Amino acid sequence: MPFAWTQGSGKSIFCKEFVALSLKNKEQVIAVLTDESPSNFIETLKTGYNIDKWILQNKLIIMIVILGE
């Protein structure tokens, strides 16, 4: 589900909540990051959820995409 909203519109918050709720519903999630480090993404998810088990179970897969200018 790609998002191209403007800066500050809540894309990151929406996506992290979507990821967390999908994982809670036992769905596998592939997060494609273009402008956030994986460590920051994981840390902000850890604030409200215990995601370590999802990573260990390969339910959460994180991909990094570097976009060219």
Secondary structure as GFF3:
##gff-version 3
##sequence-region A 1 69
A	DSSP	alpha_helix	11	24	.	.	.	ID=ss1
A	DSSP	beta_strand	29	33	.	.	.	ID=ss2
A	DSSP	alpha_helix	38	46	.	.	.	ID=ss3
A	DSSP	alpha_helix	52	56	.	.	.	ID=ss4
A	DSSP	beta_strand	60	64	.	.	.	ID=ss5
###
